[in-house]
């Protein structure tokens, strides 16, 4: 996960970006984006791109994430609280990135996180999404029978 994402990157709603934004929700309420930690000049003395962001891009990115979190209800609220408290991280485990809990695993907060991820919104409500996640392995047919 990078140290900083632009609002344009947030609009892609990748797992890294969603987790990063959830750890910085205070910026969404103030409609100000955290400044990029790097300097505005590179080693050659040339100016880099402008790191200031528009109020509209920040508002749109935060509003969409908040809308998705509201759709997840209590699960989304618990997800926010657990991420801010540092009880959940998003990191590499082996070759894949996944949510890592310092508390007992909560499938409901995991569902809320994955419901918020993705460029496109889900074509069904959150309750249906949770049911699909819960039953995804039950519906697979074993080829080794």
N, CA, C and O atoms as a GROMACS GRO file, in nm:
protein
  580
    1UNK      N    1   0.084  -0.116   0.000
    1UNK     CA    2   0.000   0.000   0.000
    1UNK      C    3   0.089   0.123   0.000
    1UNK      O    4   0.188   0.130   0.073
    2UNK      N    5   0.053   0.220  -0.082
    2UNK     CA    6   0.130   0.344  -0.091
    2UNK      C    7   0.100   0.433   0.029
    2UNK      O    8   0.005   0.409   0.104
    3UNK      N    9   0.183   0.536   0.046
    3UNK     CA   10   0.162   0.632   0.154
    3UNK      C   11   0.053   0.733   0.123
    3UNK      O   12  -0.007   0.790   0.213
    4UNK      N   13   0.028   0.757  -0.007
    4UNK     CA   14  -0.066   0.861  -0.047
    4UNK      C   15  -0.133   0.824  -0.178
    4UNK      O   16  -0.069   0.768  -0.268
    5UNK      N   17  -0.261   0.854  -0.190
    5UNK     CA   18  -0.336   0.833  -0.313
    5UNK      C   19  -0.408   0.962  -0.349
    5UNK      O   20  -0.456   1.035  -0.262
    6UNK      N   21  -0.416   0.990  -0.477
    6UNK     CA   22  -0.490   1.108  -0.523
    6UNK      C   23  -0.639   1.075  -0.527
    6UNK      O   24  -0.675   0.957  -0.532
    7UNK      N   25  -0.727   1.175  -0.525
    7UNK     CA   26  -0.870   1.146  -0.537
    7UNK      C   27  -0.904   1.073  -0.666
    7UNK      O   28  -0.999   0.995  -0.670
    8UNK      N   29  -0.827   1.097  -0.771
    8UNK     CA   30  -0.852   1.026  -0.897
    8UNK      C   31  -0.822   0.876  -0.880
    8UNK      O   32  -0.893   0.793  -0.938
    9UNK      N   33  -0.720   0.841  -0.802
    9UNK     CA   34  -0.690   0.700  -0.775
    9UNK      C   35  -0.798   0.638  -0.686
    9UNK      O   36  -0.832   0.521  -0.702
   10UNK      N   37  -0.850   0.717  -0.594
   10UNK     CA   38  -0.954   0.667  -0.505
   10UNK      C   39  -1.078   0.628  -0.584
   10UNK      O   40  -1.149   0.534  -0.546
   11UNK      N   41  -1.104   0.697  -0.692
   11UNK     CA   42  -1.222   0.668  -0.774
   11UNK      C   43  -1.218   0.528  -0.837
   11UNK      O   44  -1.319   0.482  -0.889
   12UNK      N   45  -1.103   0.462  -0.833
   12UNK     CA   46  -1.093   0.324  -0.885
   12UNK      C   47  -1.142   0.222  -0.782
   12UNK      O   48  -1.176   0.109  -0.818
   13UNK      N   49  -1.147   0.260  -0.654
   13UNK     CA   50  -1.200   0.176  -0.546
   13UNK      C   51  -1.132   0.039  -0.537
   13UNK      O   52  -1.198  -0.063  -0.523
   14UNK      N   53  -0.998   0.040  -0.546
   14UNK     CA   54  -0.922  -0.084  -0.527
   14UNK      C   55  -0.912  -0.113  -0.377
   14UNK      O   56  -0.928  -0.022  -0.296
   15UNK      N   57  -0.885  -0.238  -0.338
   15UNK     CA   58  -0.875  -0.270  -0.196
   15UNK      C   59  -0.772  -0.184  -0.121
   15UNK      O   60  -0.800  -0.138  -0.010
   16UNK      N   61  -0.654  -0.162  -0.180
   16UNK     CA   62  -0.552  -0.079  -0.116
   16UNK      C   63  -0.605   0.062  -0.088
   16UNK      O   64  -0.589   0.115   0.022
   17UNK      N   65  -0.668   0.120  -0.188
   17UNK     CA   66  -0.717   0.257  -0.177
   17UNK      C   67  -0.831   0.266  -0.076
   17UNK      O   68  -0.832   0.357   0.007
   18UNK      N   69  -0.924   0.174  -0.081
   18UNK     CA   70  -1.038   0.177   0.012
   18UNK      C   71  -0.987   0.166   0.156
   18UNK      O   72  -1.033   0.240   0.243
   19UNK      N   73  -0.894   0.076   0.181
   19UNK     CA   74  -0.841   0.063   0.316
   19UNK      C   75  -0.770   0.191   0.358
   19UNK      O   76  -0.787   0.237   0.472
   20UNK      N   77  -0.692   0.250   0.269
   20UNK     CA   78  -0.620   0.374   0.299
   20UNK      C   79  -0.718   0.486   0.334
   20UNK      O   80  -0.696   0.558   0.431
   21UNK      N   81  -0.825   0.500   0.258
   21UNK     CA   82  -0.923   0.605   0.284
   21UNK      C   83  -0.994   0.579   0.417
   21UNK      O   84  -1.018   0.672   0.493
   22UNK      N   85  -1.027   0.453   0.446
   22UNK     CA   86  -1.094   0.422   0.572
   22UNK      C   87  -1.008   0.457   0.693
   22UNK      O   88  -1.062   0.487   0.800
   23UNK      N   89  -0.878   0.452   0.680
   23UNK     CA   90  -0.790   0.491   0.791
   23UNK      C   91  -0.779   0.642   0.803
   23UNK      O   92  -0.723   0.692   0.901
   24UNK      N   93  -0.831   0.716   0.706
   24UNK     CA   94  -0.822   0.861   0.705
   24UNK      C   95  -0.959   0.926   0.684
   24UNK      O   96  -0.969   1.025   0.613
   25UNK      N   97  -1.061   0.872   0.745
   25UNK     CA   98  -1.197   0.922   0.723
   25UNK      C   99  -1.216   1.066   0.765
   25UNK      O  100  -1.307   1.133   0.715
   26UNK      N  101  -1.135   1.116   0.854
   26UNK     CA  102  -1.148   1.255   0.897
   26UNK      C  103  -1.133   1.350   0.779
   26UNK      O  104  -1.193   1.458   0.778
   27UNK      N  105  -1.055   1.312   0.680
   27UNK     CA  106  -1.038   1.398   0.562
   27UNK      C  107  -1.165   1.403   0.478
   27UNK      O  108  -1.191   1.503   0.412
   28UNK      N  109  -1.241   1.297   0.480
   28UNK     CA  110  -1.365   1.295   0.401
   28UNK      C  111  -1.468   1.391   0.459
   28UNK      O  112  -1.545   1.452   0.384
   29UNK      N  113  -1.472   1.405   0.589
   29UNK     CA  114  -1.571   1.493   0.649
   29UNK      C  115  -1.535   1.640   0.629
   29UNK      O  116  -1.624   1.724   0.620
   30UNK      N  117  -1.405   1.671   0.622
   30UNK     CA  118  -1.362   1.809   0.604
   30UNK      C  119  -1.346   1.850   0.460
   30UNK      O  120  -1.315   1.966   0.432
   31UNK      N  121  -1.365   1.758   0.366
   31UNK     CA  122  -1.350   1.783   0.223
   31UNK      C  123  -1.211   1.836   0.188
   31UNK      O  124  -1.195   1.912   0.093
   32UNK      N  125  -1.111   1.794   0.265
   32UNK     CA  126  -0.972   1.828   0.233
   32UNK      C  127  -0.896   1.698   0.223
   32UNK      O  128  -0.916   1.606   0.302
   33UNK      N  129  -0.810   1.691   0.126
   33UNK     CA  130  -0.734   1.568   0.104
   33UNK      C  131  -0.599   1.580   0.171
   33UNK      O  132  -0.542   1.689   0.171
   34UNK      N  133  -0.545   1.472   0.228
   34UNK     CA  134  -0.411   1.480   0.286
   34UNK      C  135  -0.310   1.519   0.179
   34UNK      O  136  -0.321   1.476   0.064
   35UNK      N  137  -0.212   1.599   0.216
   35UNK     CA  138  -0.111   1.639   0.118
   35UNK      C  139  -0.014   1.525   0.093
   35UNK      O  140   0.012   1.443   0.181
   36UNK      N  141   0.040   1.522  -0.026
   36UNK     CA  142   0.135   1.418  -0.063
   36UNK      C  143   0.263   1.438   0.018
   36UNK      O  144   0.313   1.549   0.027
   37UNK      N  145   0.316   1.329   0.078
   37UNK     CA  146   0.434   1.344   0.164
   37UNK      C  147   0.563   1.379   0.092
   37UNK      O  148   0.660   1.416   0.158
   38UNK      N  149   0.569   1.370  -0.040
   38UNK     CA  150   0.693   1.402  -0.113
   38UNK      C  151   0.702   1.551  -0.142
   38UNK      O  152   0.603   1.624  -0.129
   39UNK      N  153   0.819   1.596  -0.180
   39UNK     CA  154   0.839   1.737  -0.211
   39UNK      C  155   0.781   1.771  -0.347
   39UNK      O  156   0.746   1.681  -0.425
   40UNK      N  157   0.771   1.900  -0.377
   40UNK     CA  158   0.714   1.942  -0.504
   40UNK      C  159   0.819   1.953  -0.614
   40UNK      O  160   0.786   1.983  -0.728
   41UNK      N  161   0.946   1.928  -0.582
   41UNK     CA  162   1.052   1.932  -0.682
   41UNK      C  163   1.126   1.800  -0.683
   41UNK      O  164   1.149   1.739  -0.579
   42UNK      N  165   1.164   1.756  -0.804
   42UNK     CA  166   1.242   1.633  -0.812
   42UNK      C  167   1.390   1.668  -0.809
   42UNK      O  168   1.427   1.785  -0.801
   43UNK      N  169   1.476   1.564  -0.816
   43UNK     CA  170   1.621   1.586  -0.804
   43UNK      C  171   1.676   1.673  -0.915
   43UNK      O  172   1.777   1.740  -0.895
   44UNK      N  173   1.613   1.674  -1.031
   44UNK     CA  174   1.661   1.752  -1.143
   44UNK      C  175   1.619   1.898  -1.137
   44UNK      O  176   1.657   1.976  -1.225
   45UNK      N  177   1.544   1.937  -1.038
   45UNK     CA  178   1.500   2.074  -1.025
   45UNK      C  179   1.373   2.104  -1.104
   45UNK      O  180   1.324   2.217  -1.100
   46UNK      N  181   1.319   2.007  -1.174
   46UNK     CA  182   1.197   2.029  -1.250
   46UNK      C  183   1.077   2.020  -1.157
   46UNK      O  184   1.078   1.946  -1.059
   47UNK      N  185   0.976   2.096  -1.188
   47UNK     CA  186   0.856   2.092  -1.107
   47UNK      C  187   0.778   1.965  -1.138
   47UNK      O  188   0.767   1.925  -1.253
   48UNK      N  189   0.727   1.904  -1.034
   48UNK     CA  190   0.641   1.787  -1.054
   48UNK      C  191   0.497   1.835  -1.067
   48UNK      O  192   0.469   1.955  -1.060
   49UNK      N  193   0.408   1.742  -1.086
   49UNK     CA  194   0.268   1.779  -1.106
   49UNK      C  195   0.211   1.841  -0.978
   49UNK      O  196   0.263   1.819  -0.869
   50UNK      N  197   0.108   1.917  -0.995
   50UNK     CA  198   0.043   1.984  -0.883
   50UNK      C  199  -0.023   1.881  -0.792
   50UNK      O  200  -0.098   1.796  -0.840
   51UNK      N  201   0.005   1.888  -0.662
   51UNK     CA  202  -0.053   1.791  -0.570
   51UNK      C  203  -0.183   1.839  -0.507
   51UNK      O  204  -0.247   1.764  -0.432
   52UNK      N  205  -0.224   1.963  -0.535
   52UNK     CA  206  -0.351   2.010  -0.481
   52UNK      C  207  -0.465   1.943  -0.558
   52UNK      O  208  -0.454   1.917  -0.678
   53UNK      N  209  -0.571   1.917  -0.487
   53UNK     CA  210  -0.684   1.851  -0.550
   53UNK      C  211  -0.806   1.940  -0.542
   53UNK      O  212  -0.815   2.028  -0.457
   54UNK      N  213  -0.899   1.916  -0.631
   54UNK     CA  214  -1.018   2.000  -0.633
   54UNK      C  215  -1.118   1.952  -0.528
   54UNK      O  216  -1.124   1.834  -0.493
   55UNK      N  217  -1.196   2.045  -0.481
   55UNK     CA  218  -1.301   2.017  -0.384
   55UNK      C  219  -1.400   1.914  -0.441
   55UNK      O  220  -1.451   1.829  -0.368
   56UNK      N  221  -1.426   1.922  -0.569
   56UNK     CA  222  -1.524   1.832  -0.632
   56UNK      C  223  -1.473   1.689  -0.633
   56UNK      O  224  -1.548   1.597  -0.600
   57UNK      N  225  -1.347   1.667  -0.671
   57UNK     CA  226  -1.293   1.531  -0.676
   57UNK      C  227  -1.292   1.467  -0.538
   57UNK      O  228  -1.326   1.349  -0.524
   58UNK      N  229  -1.254   1.543  -0.436
   58UNK     CA  230  -1.253   1.491  -0.300
   58UNK      C  231  -1.395   1.459  -0.255
   58UNK      O  232  -1.420   1.353  -0.198
   59UNK      N  233  -1.486   1.550  -0.281
   59UNK     CA  234  -1.626   1.530  -0.240
   59UNK      C  235  -1.686   1.407  -0.307
   59UNK      O  236  -1.755   1.329  -0.242
   60UNK      N  237  -1.661   1.390  -0.436
   60UNK     CA  238  -1.718   1.276  -0.508
   60UNK      C  239  -1.663   1.143  -0.455
   60UNK      O  240  -1.738   1.048  -0.433
   61UNK      N  241  -1.531   1.137  -0.435
   61UNK     CA  242  -1.469   1.013  -0.387
   61UNK      C  243  -1.521   0.977  -0.248
   61UNK      O  244  -1.557   0.862  -0.223
   62UNK      N  245  -1.526   1.074  -0.160
   62UNK     CA  246  -1.573   1.048  -0.023
   62UNK      C  247  -1.722   1.018  -0.019
   62UNK      O  248  -1.765   0.930   0.056
   63UNK      N  249  -1.799   1.088  -0.098
   63UNK     CA  250  -1.944   1.064  -0.100
   63UNK      C  251  -1.976   0.923  -0.148
   63UNK      O  252  -2.064   0.857  -0.092
   64UNK      N  253  -1.906   0.876  -0.249
   64UNK     CA  254  -1.931   0.740  -0.300
   64UNK      C  255  -1.892   0.636  -0.197
   64UNK      O  256  -1.964   0.538  -0.176
   65UNK      N  257  -1.778   0.653  -0.132
   65UNK     CA  258  -1.738   0.558  -0.029
   65UNK      C  259  -1.836   0.560   0.088
   65UNK      O  260  -1.875   0.455   0.139
   66UNK      N  261  -1.878   0.679   0.130
   66UNK     CA  262  -1.976   0.689   0.238
   66UNK      C  263  -2.108   0.624   0.199
   66UNK      O  264  -2.172   0.559   0.281
   67UNK      N  265  -2.150   0.642   0.074
   67UNK     CA  266  -2.275   0.580   0.027
   67UNK      C  267  -2.265   0.428   0.036
   67UNK      O  268  -2.359   0.362   0.080
   68UNK      N  269  -2.152   0.374  -0.006
   68UNK     CA  270  -2.133   0.230   0.000
   68UNK      C  271  -2.129   0.180   0.145
   68UNK      O  272  -2.184   0.074   0.176
   69UNK      N  273  -2.065   0.257   0.232
   69UNK     CA  274  -2.060   0.218   0.373
   69UNK      C  275  -2.199   0.223   0.437
   69UNK      O  276  -2.234   0.136   0.518
   70UNK      N  277  -2.278   0.322   0.402
   70UNK     CA  278  -2.415   0.332   0.456
   70UNK      C  279  -2.497   0.211   0.413
   70UNK      O  280  -2.578   0.161   0.491
   71UNK      N  281  -2.477   0.165   0.291
   71UNK     CA  282  -2.552   0.048   0.244
   71UNK      C  283  -2.518  -0.078   0.324
   71UNK      O  284  -2.600  -0.170   0.332
   72UNK      N  285  -2.399  -0.082   0.385
   72UNK     CA  286  -2.360  -0.199   0.463
   72UNK      C  287  -2.410  -0.192   0.607
   72UNK      O  288  -2.398  -0.290   0.681
   73UNK      N  289  -2.466  -0.078   0.647
   73UNK     CA  290  -2.528  -0.065   0.779
   73UNK      C  291  -2.432  -0.083   0.896
   73UNK      O  292  -2.323  -0.025   0.898
   74UNK      N  293  -2.474  -0.164   0.993
   74UNK     CA  294  -2.397  -0.186   1.116
   74UNK      C  295  -2.261  -0.249   1.084
   74UNK      O  296  -2.162  -0.217   1.150
   75UNK      N  297  -2.255  -0.337   0.985
   75UNK     CA  298  -2.127  -0.400   0.948
   75UNK      C  299  -2.025  -0.295   0.904
   75UNK      O  300  -1.907  -0.304   0.939
   76UNK      N  301  -2.070  -0.196   0.827
   76UNK     CA  302  -1.981  -0.089   0.783
   76UNK      C  303  -1.934  -0.002   0.898
   76UNK      O  304  -1.819   0.041   0.901
   77UNK      N  305  -2.023   0.024   0.993
   77UNK     CA  306  -1.984   0.103   1.110
   77UNK      C  307  -1.878   0.030   1.192
   77UNK      O  308  -1.781   0.090   1.237
   78UNK      N  309  -1.898  -0.100   1.212
   78UNK     CA  310  -1.798  -0.179   1.285
   78UNK      C  311  -1.667  -0.184   1.209
   78UNK      O  312  -1.560  -0.177   1.270
   79UNK      N  313  -1.673  -0.196   1.078
   79UNK     CA  314  -1.552  -0.196   0.995
   79UNK      C  315  -1.473  -0.067   1.016
   79UNK      O  316  -1.353  -0.072   1.040
   80UNK      N  317  -1.540   0.046   1.007
   80UNK     CA  318  -1.473   0.175   1.028
   80UNK      C  319  -1.408   0.180   1.166
   80UNK      O  320  -1.291   0.217   1.177
   81UNK      N  321  -1.482   0.144   1.270
   81UNK     CA  322  -1.430   0.149   1.406
   81UNK      C  323  -1.308   0.058   1.423
   81UNK      O  324  -1.210   0.098   1.487
   82UNK      N  325  -1.313  -0.062   1.368
   82UNK     CA  326  -1.203  -0.157   1.384
   82UNK      C  327  -1.079  -0.114   1.306
   82UNK      O  328  -0.967  -0.135   1.353
   83UNK      N  329  -1.097  -0.055   1.189
   83UNK     CA  330  -0.982  -0.006   1.112
   83UNK      C  331  -0.918   0.112   1.182
   83UNK      O  332  -0.796   0.117   1.197
   84UNK      N  333  -0.998   0.208   1.226
   84UNK     CA  334  -0.944   0.325   1.294
   84UNK      C  335  -0.874   0.285   1.424
   84UNK      O  336  -0.772   0.345   1.460
   85UNK      N  337  -0.927   0.184   1.493
   85UNK     CA  338  -0.865   0.136   1.618
   85UNK      C  339  -0.740   0.051   1.592
   85UNK      O  340  -0.672   0.012   1.686
   86UNK      N  341  -0.710   0.023   1.466
   86UNK     CA  342  -0.592  -0.056   1.432
   86UNK      C  343  -0.610  -0.206   1.453
   86UNK      O  344  -0.512  -0.279   1.461
   87UNK      N  345  -0.735  -0.251   1.462
   87UNK     CA  346  -0.762  -0.393   1.484
   87UNK      C  347  -0.763  -0.473   1.354
   87UNK      O  348  -0.758  -0.596   1.356
   88UNK      N  349  -0.769  -0.402   1.241
   88UNK     CA  350  -0.768  -0.467   1.110
   88UNK      C  351  -0.662  -0.398   1.025
   88UNK      O  352  -0.652  -0.276   1.026
   89UNK      N  353  -0.583  -0.477   0.952
   89UNK     CA  354  -0.489  -0.421   0.856
   89UNK      C  355  -0.509  -0.492   0.723
   89UNK      O  356  -0.572  -0.598   0.717
   90UNK      N  357  -0.455  -0.434   0.617
   90UNK     CA  358  -0.463  -0.494   0.484
   90UNK      C  359  -0.321  -0.513   0.437
   90UNK      O  360  -0.253  -0.414   0.408
   91UNK      N  361  -0.275  -0.637   0.428
   91UNK     CA  362  -0.134  -0.662   0.399
   91UNK      C  363  -0.116  -0.795   0.328
   91UNK      O  364  -0.209  -0.874   0.312
   92UNK      N  365   0.008  -0.816   0.284
   92UNK     CA  366   0.040  -0.941   0.217
   92UNK      C  367   0.045  -1.055   0.318
   92UNK      O  368   0.106  -1.044   0.424
   93UNK      N  369  -0.019  -1.164   0.282
   93UNK     CA  370  -0.008  -1.290   0.355
   93UNK      C  371   0.029  -1.392   0.248
   93UNK      O  372  -0.056  -1.432   0.168
   94UNK      N  373   0.155  -1.434   0.247
   94UNK     CA  374   0.203  -1.517   0.138
   94UNK      C  375   0.214  -1.430   0.013
   94UNK      O  376   0.278  -1.325   0.015
   95UNK      N  377   0.149  -1.475  -0.095
   95UNK     CA  378   0.154  -1.401  -0.222
   95UNK      C  379   0.032  -1.313  -0.245
   95UNK      O  380   0.024  -1.244  -0.346
   96UNK      N  381  -0.062  -1.315  -0.153
   96UNK     CA  382  -0.186  -1.241  -0.172
   96UNK      C  383  -0.207  -1.141  -0.059
   96UNK      O  384  -0.165  -1.163   0.054
   97UNK      N  385  -0.274  -1.031  -0.092
   97UNK     CA  386  -0.310  -0.934   0.010
   97UNK      C  387  -0.446  -0.971   0.066
   97UNK      O  388  -0.535  -1.016  -0.007
   98UNK      N  389  -0.462  -0.952   0.196
   98UNK     CA  390  -0.592  -0.980   0.257
   98UNK      C  391  -0.606  -0.900   0.386
   98UNK      O  392  -0.509  -0.844   0.437
   99UNK      N  393  -0.727  -0.897   0.436
   99UNK     CA  394  -0.752  -0.832   0.564
   99UNK      C  395  -0.692  -0.919   0.674
   99UNK      O  396  -0.712  -1.040   0.676
  100UNK      N  397  -0.620  -0.857   0.766
  100UNK     CA  398  -0.559  -0.929   0.877
  100UNK      C  399  -0.615  -0.869   1.005
  100UNK      O  400  -0.610  -0.748   1.026
  101UNK      N  401  -0.670  -0.955   1.090
  101UNK     CA  402  -0.736  -0.911   1.213
  101UNK      C  403  -0.646  -0.935   1.334
  101UNK      O  404  -0.586  -1.042   1.345
  102UNK      N  405  -0.636  -0.836   1.424
  102UNK     CA  406  -0.569  -0.857   1.552
  102UNK      C  407  -0.672  -0.898   1.657
  102UNK      O  408  -0.638  -0.924   1.773
  103UNK      N  409  -0.796  -0.903   1.614
  103UNK     CA  410  -0.907  -0.951   1.697
  103UNK      C  411  -0.965  -1.072   1.625
  103UNK      O  412  -0.924  -1.100   1.512
  104UNK      N  413  -1.058  -1.146   1.685
  104UNK     CA  414  -1.116  -1.260   1.612
  104UNK      C  415  -1.178  -1.216   1.478
  104UNK      O  416  -1.240  -1.111   1.469
  105UNK      N  417  -1.159  -1.299   1.377
  105UNK     CA  418  -1.209  -1.271   1.242
  105UNK      C  419  -1.359  -1.246   1.244
  105UNK      O  420  -1.434  -1.320   1.307
  106UNK      N  421  -1.402  -1.143   1.176
  106UNK     CA  422  -1.542  -1.107   1.167
  106UNK      C  423  -1.585  -1.110   1.021
  106UNK      O  424  -1.551  -1.019   0.946
  107UNK      N  425  -1.659  -1.214   0.980
  107UNK     CA  426  -1.698  -1.223   0.838
  107UNK      C  427  -1.789  -1.108   0.794
  107UNK      O  428  -1.792  -1.075   0.675
  108UNK      N  429  -1.862  -1.049   0.886
  108UNK     CA  430  -1.951  -0.938   0.849
  108UNK      C  431  -1.873  -0.812   0.812
  108UNK      O  432  -1.908  -0.744   0.716
  109UNK      N  433  -1.766  -0.780   0.888
  109UNK     CA  434  -1.686  -0.663   0.852
  109UNK      C  435  -1.607  -0.690   0.723
  109UNK      O  436  -1.584  -0.598   0.645
  110UNK      N  437  -1.566  -0.814   0.702
  110UNK     CA  438  -1.497  -0.848   0.577
  110UNK      C  439  -1.593  -0.830   0.459
  110UNK      O  440  -1.553  -0.779   0.354
  111UNK      N  441  -1.717  -0.871   0.476
  111UNK     CA  442  -1.816  -0.853   0.369
  111UNK      C  443  -1.839  -0.705   0.341
  111UNK      O  444  -1.850  -0.664   0.225
  112UNK      N  445  -1.845  -0.624   0.447
  112UNK     CA  446  -1.865  -0.480   0.429
  112UNK      C  447  -1.748  -0.420   0.350
  112UNK      O  448  -1.769  -0.338   0.261
  113UNK      N  449  -1.625  -0.461   0.384
  113UNK     CA  450  -1.506  -0.410   0.313
  113UNK      C  451  -1.513  -0.446   0.165
  113UNK      O  452  -1.498  -0.360   0.079
  114UNK      N  453  -1.536  -0.573   0.135
  114UNK     CA  454  -1.536  -0.617  -0.005
  114UNK      C  455  -1.656  -0.564  -0.082
  114UNK      O  456  -1.649  -0.552  -0.205
  115UNK      N  457  -1.764  -0.530  -0.014
  115UNK     CA  458  -1.879  -0.469  -0.080
  115UNK      C  459  -1.842  -0.328  -0.128
  115UNK      O  460  -1.892  -0.283  -0.231
  116UNK      N  461  -1.756  -0.258  -0.054
  116UNK     CA  462  -1.714  -0.121  -0.089
  116UNK      C  463  -1.610  -0.118  -0.198
  116UNK      O  464  -1.593  -0.015  -0.264
  117UNK      N  465  -1.540  -0.228  -0.220
  117UNK     CA  466  -1.431  -0.234  -0.318
  117UNK      C  467  -1.488  -0.253  -0.458
  117UNK      O  468  -1.587  -0.323  -0.477
  118UNK      N  469  -1.425  -0.190  -0.555
  118UNK     CA  470  -1.462  -0.211  -0.695
  118UNK      C  471  -1.507  -0.084  -0.763
  118UNK      O  472  -1.574   0.000  -0.703
  119UNK      N  473  -1.469  -0.071  -0.888
  119UNK     CA  474  -1.502   0.048  -0.965
  119UNK      C  475  -1.653   0.061  -0.985
  119UNK      O  476  -1.709   0.170  -0.975
  120UNK      N  477  -1.717  -0.050  -1.012
  120UNK     CA  478  -1.862  -0.050  -1.033
  120UNK      C  479  -1.934  -0.085  -0.903
  120UNK      O  480  -1.882  -0.158  -0.819
  121UNK      N  481  -2.052  -0.033  -0.890
  121UNK     CA  482  -2.132  -0.069  -0.773
  121UNK      C  483  -2.193  -0.208  -0.794
  121UNK      O  484  -2.208  -0.253  -0.908
  122UNK      N  485  -2.228  -0.273  -0.687
  122UNK     CA  486  -2.286  -0.408  -0.696
  122UNK      C  487  -2.427  -0.402  -0.754
  122UNK      O  488  -2.501  -0.308  -0.725
  123UNK      N  489  -2.463  -0.500  -0.836
  123UNK     CA  490  -2.597  -0.499  -0.896
  123UNK      C  491  -2.705  -0.553  -0.803
  123UNK      O  492  -2.818  -0.574  -0.845
  124UNK      N  493  -2.671  -0.575  -0.676
  124UNK     CA  494  -2.767  -0.627  -0.579
  124UNK      C  495  -2.740  -0.564  -0.443
  124UNK      O  496  -2.635  -0.503  -0.421
  125UNK      N  497  -2.835  -0.579  -0.353
  125UNK     CA  498  -2.819  -0.516  -0.222
  125UNK      C  499  -2.718  -0.590  -0.135
  125UNK      O  500  -2.672  -0.698  -0.170
  126UNK      N  501  -2.685  -0.530  -0.021
  126UNK     CA  502  -2.582  -0.583   0.066
  126UNK      C  503  -2.620  -0.718   0.126
  126UNK      O  504  -2.535  -0.806   0.138
  127UNK      N  505  -2.746  -0.736   0.162
  127UNK     CA  506  -2.789  -0.864   0.220
  127UNK      C  507  -2.768  -0.978   0.120
  127UNK      O  508  -2.725  -1.087   0.157
  128UNK      N  509  -2.799  -0.953  -0.006
  128UNK     CA  510  -2.776  -1.054  -0.110
  128UNK      C  511  -2.628  -1.081  -0.127
  128UNK      O  512  -2.586  -1.196  -0.143
  129UNK      N  513  -2.547  -0.976  -0.124
  129UNK     CA  514  -2.402  -0.991  -0.136
  129UNK      C  515  -2.346  -1.078  -0.023
  129UNK      O  516  -2.263  -1.166  -0.047
  130UNK      N  517  -2.391  -1.052   0.099
  130UNK     CA  518  -2.344  -1.132   0.213
  130UNK      C  519  -2.382  -1.279   0.196
  130UNK      O  520  -2.302  -1.368   0.227
  131UNK      N  521  -2.501  -1.304   0.147
  131UNK     CA  522  -2.546  -1.442   0.126
  131UNK      C  523  -2.462  -1.510   0.018
  131UNK      O  524  -2.427  -1.628   0.032
  132UNK      N  525  -2.429  -1.438  -0.086
  132UNK     CA  526  -2.344  -1.493  -0.193
  132UNK      C  527  -2.206  -1.528  -0.137
  132UNK      O  528  -2.153  -1.635  -0.165
  133UNK      N  529  -2.147  -1.436  -0.059
  133UNK     CA  530  -2.015  -1.463   0.001
  133UNK      C  531  -2.020  -1.583   0.094
  133UNK      O  532  -1.928  -1.664   0.097
  134UNK      N  533  -2.127  -1.593   0.170
  134UNK     CA  534  -2.141  -1.702   0.267
  134UNK      C  535  -2.152  -1.837   0.197
  134UNK      O  536  -2.099  -1.938   0.246
  135UNK      N  537  -2.220  -1.839   0.086
  135UNK     CA  538  -2.246  -1.966   0.017
  135UNK      C  539  -2.155  -1.992  -0.103
  135UNK      O  540  -2.177  -2.089  -0.175
  136UNK      N  541  -2.056  -1.909  -0.126
  136UNK     CA  542  -1.977  -1.924  -0.248
  136UNK      C  543  -1.904  -2.057  -0.258
  136UNK      O  544  -1.888  -2.110  -0.368
  137UNK      N  545  -1.861  -2.113  -0.146
  137UNK     CA  546  -1.790  -2.240  -0.152
  137UNK      C  547  -1.886  -2.359  -0.149
  137UNK      O  548  -1.851  -2.468  -0.195
  138UNK      N  549  -2.004  -2.341  -0.098
  138UNK     CA  550  -2.102  -2.449  -0.092
  138UNK      C  551  -2.151  -2.487  -0.231
  138UNK      O  552  -2.184  -2.603  -0.255
  139UNK      N  553  -2.156  -2.391  -0.322
  139UNK     CA  554  -2.212  -2.415  -0.454
  139UNK      C  555  -2.112  -2.470  -0.555
  139UNK      O  556  -2.150  -2.504  -0.667
  140UNK      N  557  -1.985  -2.480  -0.517
  140UNK     CA  558  -1.884  -2.534  -0.609
  140UNK      C  559  -1.894  -2.685  -0.612
  140UNK      O  560  -1.912  -2.748  -0.508
  141UNK      N  561  -1.881  -2.742  -0.728
  141UNK     CA  562  -1.885  -2.887  -0.745
  141UNK      C  563  -1.743  -2.939  -0.748
  141UNK      O  564  -1.659  -2.889  -0.823
  142UNK      N  565  -1.716  -3.037  -0.667
  142UNK     CA  566  -1.581  -3.094  -0.661
  142UNK      C  567  -1.555  -3.177  -0.785
  142UNK      O  568  -1.640  -3.257  -0.826
  143UNK      N  569  -1.437  -3.160  -0.846
  143UNK     CA  570  -1.401  -3.238  -0.965
  143UNK      C  571  -1.324  -3.364  -0.927
  143UNK      O  572  -1.287  -3.442  -1.015
  144UNK      N  573  -1.300  -3.385  -0.798
  144UNK     CA  574  -1.222  -3.499  -0.754
  144UNK      C  575  -1.309  -3.607  -0.689
  144UNK      O  576  -1.259  -3.684  -0.606
  145UNK      N  577  -1.436  -3.615  -0.724
  145UNK     CA  578  -1.523  -3.716  -0.663
  145UNK      C  579  -1.524  -3.845  -0.742
  145UNK      O  580  -1.592  -3.940  -0.704
   0.00000   0.00000   0.00000
